[in-house]
């Protein structure tokens, strides 16, 4: 079986420079000597002859880092590092003489490879689940990553069109931000996590229930060239069980992904999930099970088979502390340099505190014990946060994740390796995650010695992205430095857009039902098959879904509703039953019913005698809906 690193290497994951002289040129991978750490070679290729004189380094276009501690991806030593252009030219141990170029004094500091976070959700804003953010904070997330020294991320669950459009712009150098690899939508069972029953899957989930669904999955995903395919194995809790992706489909999914040279990543919550995924040939896991601890036997097998785990302890800890009012980060004024005020205010509001299943509350200690067992067995651990979930912030959360690893028994150097070399290897990216000749010059400087104190990651003083020095302070949110490096495109009607894009004249960039440019409208001036509807962002032309108001044939248990102007849409179903209150601030109605502004009413077909409960009649709402529609009301 292939290891995740080998599978990803086969996937030809060529990550383009975010910046530099040639925006279209791929970053060349480091040569086979990159893992060796420090080099004894001089810039001219000569090997020191053993004399006591200093080694000459530097060049006219070089930047040389001297006088501090250097973590090379494996260990921390006193080294000199020379960068030329976008790559590391030399790494030298011992006394040096810099003959040309710029010099950076690292006295009292540590130089690290750029950090990696292998579990992010770029379009989720870390607000409570019940809160609807007023603004799109995507650019804020990119800034926060860079300020924390996070230069490469793996997004393992975001709307398909939007995340691959973002990846394309970053690789083309149009936008400043970390390198992004992405899965796109999550693969789950109908009604499964995270698209629970009643939620339209949209571009966030792909539902797989039968072997025949696997081909459709690949047909939808492969045109976007995903970096990984993420399958969700999540059965919920005893008090709130969820449908789970069938174990017998895992090998079909993994085989189909392998045939396209795309590795499979498995979200797991129980040890049986890990066993089933290993049996299916999957070797890349996000989360350490938090419902029951991993056993020494499973971890020994995982180690033998080259598996990698991304623990995400921080997301469990933060959700529990948020639910109990103990998310103390909210009291630190400096958090507003990285987290929008709206997000902080929503998390501080007691009305939005989540109520967690008791099993989840106990999950942190279970996951931490599983991590310890993995460590003892020699399983590769790569860092990831699950940022975007409530209270787990982009960039900011990675330092807390690494601190959890140290608390679990890792040395600071071992913890740093999880976010650098091990993470890069898990993604098949041999050009980063280490400080070695030929490696990409993604570099981070922190105050103090991070090999002695992992909390030094809180004090990032400088960041280089592919050899370019970034102004970390200017990226703080109060400064709101623009991230665009080229004029943003002007997408046409129906084309993918990102927040802030100026769509073609007369169109706005809307995130629902997909991230695309939608025509504004003032009357019935929409094209055939669409209608002028206001869904909370002003009137726009929306296409009508092909769903049946009475038969209720929307996917995943979502509701077919009329929204006016002849438009039907598959929208969220809720728990409010017939006759129960609904409307603004109230629950969504159950599938098959619709809120009439006050209470939930059952759908019916106008003019048909049957279809309503005894004592009710079908009231024709066709004039309001713009299509044949009725609701059952008391007769």
N, C-alpha and C positions, 0 to 999 in steps of 0.2 A: 504494500500500500504506500502511496506517496505521502510524505509529510506535508503539512501546510506550506512550509517554505518552498519545497520542491514544486508543489502544485502551482503556487503563485508565481514561481519563476517561469513555469511553462506558460502562464497566462500572459506573458509579454507585457507586464505592467510597466510601461514606459511613462514615467512622470515627467512632464515638461517643466522647465524652469518657470517660476512665477515672475521672474524678472531677469534682465540680462541683455546682452547685445543682440543675441539671436533668439527671438521669442519662439520660433518654430522648431528649434533644434532640440532633440531629446537629450536629457542628461545621460551621459555615458556611465555605465556601472563601474564601480571600483574594480581594480584588477585583483587577481587572486591573492595578492599580498596585503590587501587592505586590512585583513583581520589581525595582522601581526602586531598592530599597535605602533610603537615608536620605530623610526627608521634610523639606521646608522649611516645611511648614504648621505653624501653632501649634495648640494644642488646640482653639481656637474656630474653626479653619478659616482664620484670617487668614494671609496670607503676610507674612513679615518685610519691613519697609520699607527695609531696607538700613542702618538705624541700628546703632550699635555696641553698643547695649544687649543684655543677655541675653534669650533666648527663655524665656518662662514656660511651665512644664510641670507636670504632676501633677494629681491630683484626690484627693478624700477616700479613695476606694477603690483608688487606684493604687499601684503599686510602680515606682520610678524607679531605673534602673541608671546610675550616673554614674562618671566618672573613670577609665575603663579602656579597653582595646582591645576592639573589637567586630568579629567576623567575621560579615558579613551574609548569607553563602551564596555570595558571589562574591569579596569582598576584605575585608581587615582595615583598619579605620579607627578614629579616635577619635570615638565617637558616644555619644549619650544615648538610652536606650531606656525607654519608658514602657509598662507593662503594666496593663491594666484587666481584671479578671476572668480569663477564659481566653484572651484575645487580646492582641496587641501593639497599643497605641493610637497611639503616636507613635515615630518615630525622628528624632532631631534632631542636626544637625551644628553645632558651635560652642558658644559659652558659653550656659549655661542657668541659670534660677532655678527651683528646685522650690518650688511654693507650697503643696502639700498632699500627703498620703499618706506612705508609707514610702519610704526611700531605701536603696539597696544600693551601697556603695562598692566599685568595681572596681579600685582602685589596685593596680598590679602584677599584674593578672589579665586574662583574655580571656573575653568572653561569646560563646557560640556557639549556633546553633540546635541543638535536640536531634538527636543522631546517629541514623543509619539503618544497619541491617545487612540487606542484601537476600539473604542466604543463610544461614538458620539451620535447625536441627532442634531444636525445643524439648524434645522428649521423649527425645532421646539425651543421654547423660551424660558424654561425653568420656573414658570409660574404654576400655581396650584391647578389641579385638573379641572376644578369647577370655575376657573377664571378665564375669561376671554381677553387676551391682550389687545390693546387698542392699536398698537403699532407692530410692524414687522421688524424684528431685531437681528436679522441675519448679519448685517455689517457689524453690529456690536459684538456678535459672537466671534467673527473673524478677528476683530481687533483684540479681543480678550485672549484668544489663543496666542497671538503673536506676542502680546505683553507678558504672557506666562512662559514664553520660550517654546511653545508647542508649534512645531513646524510641519508636522505630518499627522493627518487624522484619517481614520476609517469611519465613514458614516454607515451605520448598519440599520438604517430605517428612516427614509424620508420620501416625500412624494417624488415619483419617478421622473417626470419631466424637469422639475425644478432642480433636483440635486445633480442630474447629469448636465444640465445647462450651467450650473455653478461650476462644476468640475471643468467643463470646457473653457469657461472664461478664465479661470485661474491658470490652467495649463497654457493658454494662449497669451498670458501676461496682461490681459485686459483689466484684471482686478488683483489687488494685493491681498494675500492671505496665505494660510498654510497650504501645503499640498493636500489635495483631497482625493481619497479613494472611496468608492461608494458601492453599496449593494442595491440601492433603489428601494422598491417595495419589499415588505417582508412576506415570506411564504408561510401560510398558516392554514388551519382547518376552518371551515365555515363556522362562524361564531367563536373562533379561537382568539387568543391574545395576539396582538393588541386590538384587533377589530372585532370586538365582542358583538354578540347577537344584537341587531338593531342598528348597527353602524354601517353606513355605506362604505365598502372597501375603497372605492375611488382609486387613487394612485398610490395609496399607502400600503395596501395588502393585496396579495394574490392568493386566492383560495384554492387549495388542493385537497380533494377528498377521494379521488379515484386515480388509478394509474393513467387513465386517459387525460387527466388534467395536466400531467407533467409536460407533454409536448406543447400544449397551449401556453404553459408557463414560459418555456424556453423561447417560443415564438414571440412572446411579448417582451421578454427581457433582452435577448441577445442583440437586437439592433442597437441598443444603447451601450454595448460593450461593458457590462458590469464588472467590477473588480472582484466581487465575491457574490455568492448567492447565500442569503440568510434564511435558514429554516427555523421555525419556532416550535420548540417542544415545551409546552406549558399547560399543565392540567389544572391550574388554579389551586384553591385550598378546599379543605373539607367542607367548610361552610359556604363556599362559592366556587364549585367545580366549573371547569371550562372544557369544551371539546378540544382535543389535542390531535395534532397531525399524526396520522397512523404510522406506527413504527415500520410496517411492512412496505411503506412507500419511500422510506429514507434512502434505500440503496438505489431505487429508480431515480430519485432526485439527484443523488450524488453522481451516479453514472452519467446522467444527462449533462450535468454541469461539467464533469470531467471531459466529456467528449468535446466540449467547447473550450477546454483549457481554463475553466473558471472554478476556483476552489469553493467548497461549501463550508459555511460557518453555521454552527448550531447554537441557538439560545436554549439553555437548559435551566431547570429549577430543581430537579430531583436526580438522584443517582441512577435510577432506571433510565432516565433520558440519556445520560452519558453512556451507559452500557449499550443501549440500542443504537446510538450514533456511532460508537466505536465498531459495533458489529457491522454497520453499514459502510464502514470505511471513512467516516468523517473524523478529522483530526484537529479541528479548530473549534474551540468552545468559548462563547461569551457567557459570562457569569460562572461562578462556582456554585453548585447546588446549595440552596439556602433552606430547603424544607427538610432534608435529611443529609447528614454529613457524608462526604466521600469516604470510602474505606481504603485501607492500605493496599488491598488487592486491586481495586480499580485504578488507583493512582500508579501502582507498579506497572500495570498493563499500559496505562496511558503513557508512561515514561518510555517503556519499551517500544511503543508504536509511534513515538515522535509527536505526541499530541501537545498542543499549546492551550493554556487556559488564560482567559482575560477575566480576573475575579470581580471587578466592579463593587468592591466592598463599600465604597463611599456612597453609592446611591441608596443602599439599604440604611446605612447610618443616618444619612441626611433626611430621608423620609420619616424615619422613626423620630428623630429629634424635632422635625417640623411638626409632626402630629402632636408632640408633647410640649410644644412651645419652647424648645431648647436649641433652636438654630441660632446660636450666638453670633455667627458671622454677620447677621443682619444689623447688629449693634455697632459694627466697625464702620466709621464714616468713610474709610478708604475704599470700601467695597464699591462705592459709586464710581470709581475709576474704571471698573470692569463690568458692573452689572447695572442695567438701567433702573432709574428711580421707580418706574412703574412696576418692575418685577419685584424689587425690594418691598414696596408698599403692599403688593398683593400677598406676599409671603408673610408679612407682619400682621395681616388682617386675620383675626381669630375666626372670622366667619368662613374662611376658606381652608382651615386646617383639615387635612385628610383624616378620615377614620380608617384605620388599618386593621386587617385581619390579625388576630393574636398570633397566628403562626408566622406572619411576616415580621411582627415585632421581635419575635425570638430568632429571626433568621440571620441576624448579623453574627451572633456567636457561632451558629451552625456553619455559616460560610467561612468564617475565620478559621475554625477548626479544620474544615476541608482544605483551606489554603495551606495550613501547617502540614497536613498529611501529604499534600502534593509536593511541598518543598522537600520534605524528608525523602520522598520517593525519587526526586530529581526531575520532576515534570517542569517543562519550560513554562514560565509565567511571563506574560506580556501585559503591560499596563493599559487600563481602560476605565472610564468613569461612568458611562451611561448618562453623560451630561445632556441637559434639556429636560430631564425629569424634575419635578418640583424640588427646588433647593439645591440642585447639583448644577453648578455654573460652568460654562465653557471656559477652558483654560484654568480657571481658579480651582476647579475640583481635582486636577491631576496631582497637585502637591499633597492634598489630603489623602488621596488614594495611595501614594507612595509612603506616606507616614503610617498608614494602616499596615503596609507590608513590613515595615521596620518593627512595628509593635508586634507583629505576628512572628518575628524572629529573623527576618532578613537583615543583613548588614546594609548600611546606606549604599555602598557600592553595588551590591546585588539588586537593591531596589532601583537604583539609577539605571542599571542594565535592563530592567524590565521595560523602561520607557525609552530606551535607545536601541542598543544592539539586538536584544531579543525581539523587540517589537518589529524592527526593520526586517530581521530575518524571517519572522512569521509572515510578513507580507512579500517576501522574496525580493526585497529592495536592498541589494548589496552595496548600493551607492551612498548609504546614509546610516545613521545610528551609531557611528563610530568616528573617531578622530584618527585617520590614517591616510597615507598618501593615496591620492586618487578619489577619495570620498568627497561627496558633495559638501560644500562649506555652509551647512546649516549649523550655526553655533550659538551657544547661550553662555553668558557670563553671569554668575551669581556672587553676591558678597559672602566672604567667608569660605570655609572648607566644607563643601557639601558631603564629602566622604566621612566627616565626623558628625555632621548634624544635618539630617535630611530636610529640616525646616528652613534651611538656607535657600531652598527653592522659592520661598516667599519673597526673596530679595533679588529679583532679576534686575540687573543694571544695564545689560546690552544684549542685543539679538542681531545675528547675521542670517540672512535668508539667501541661499545660493551665492554667498560672498558679498552681498550687499548689506551694509549696516543700516538698521532701522532706527528711527527715532522713537524709542519706546514711550517716552513721556508724551509725545504728540499724539500717540494712539489712544491715550486715556479718553474715556467717553466725554468728559467735559470739553475736550478740545475738538472732538468730532472730526478728526482729519479724514478727508475723503479717501476712499480706497481705490477709486477708479484711476487706472493708469492709461487708459485709452478712451476715446469717446464711446459711450455706451451705445449699443445697437438700438435701433428703433423698430421693434418687432411689429409685424402687421397683425391684422385680425386673426385670432386663433393661434398665433405663434407663441411659443413659450417665452415668458418674461420673468424677471425677478423684481422684487420690491424696489421701487425707485426708478424703474425703467420708464422712459418716455415712449409710450406706444405710439403707433401711427395716429395722426390727428383724428380726434373724435373717439378714441379708445382709451381704456384704463386697464392697468395691470391688476388683475384680481386673482386671489389664491383659490377661489372656489368656483366651479368644481375641479378646476385644474389651474396651474399657474400659467395664465395666458392672457392675451390682450382681448378685451371684450368691448364691443361697441356700446357707447352710451346712447340713450334714446330719450326722446321727449314725448313720443306718441307711438302709434302702431307703425313704426318705420323700420322694423326688423325684417331680415330676410325670411323666406319661407321656411317653416319648421321651427322658428324661434319666436319669442314674444318679449315684450318690454316689461320687465319685472324688477321691483326693488327688493332685494334680499338683505338690505341693511347697509349697502354701500352706494346707494343711489340707483336710479333706474338704468338697467343694462339689458342688452339682448341676450337671452338665454335660450339654448336649444331645449326642446322638450324631450324627456326620456320616453322610451317606448315601454311604458309600464301600464298596468291595468289597475284602476282605482279599487275595483271590487275584488278581483282575483289576487291582488297584492303579490306580484311576481318579481319584486325587486330582490337583488341578491343579499345574502347575509341577514335576512330578517329585517331589513330596512323598510321604511314606509313609502309607498307611492302616494304622493300628495299633489293636489292642484294648487298652483301658486299664482294663477291669474294669467290673462292674455294668452290663453290656450296652451299654457306650459304645465306639464307634469314633471315632477322630479323625484328621484329616489333619495329621501332624506332620513334623518335620524328618527327611529322609533323609540318611545319611552315606556313608562310604566303606568301612566294615568289612564284609567279604564273609562268606558262609556259613562258619561254623566259626571265624571270627576273634573275638578277645576284644571284649567290650562291657560295658556296665554303668556304674556310677558312675565318673566320671573318664576313661572310655574313649570311643572314637568311636561315633557313631551308626551303625546298620546301614544297608546299602544298601536301596533300595526293594524291596519284596517280601519282606523278611526282618524279623524282630523279635528283640530281645534277650530271652533267657530268664533273664537275670540273670548269665550268664557268657559265652555265645557267641551269635552271630547264627544264627537258625534260619529256614528257608524256611517261608512260610505254605502251608497246604494245607487241603483241605475234609475234615472227619472223615467216615469211612465210604466215601470214594472210593478206589479202588485206585490210580489214577494221580495224579501230581502231585509226588511226591517223587523225588529222585535214586536211582539204583540203590544198594541196601544200606541205604536209610532207609525208615521207615514214618511215616505220619501219626498223631501222638499227639494224642488229643482233649484240647483245652484249654478246652472249652466251659464247664466248671464255673468256671474261673478268670475267663474272659472275660465270662460271663453271656450269651453268644450263641454260635452255631455257629462254632467256630474250632479250628484245629489247627496244629501245628508239626511239621516233618519232623525226626526224630531217628534215630540209628543203630538198625537193626533187631536 
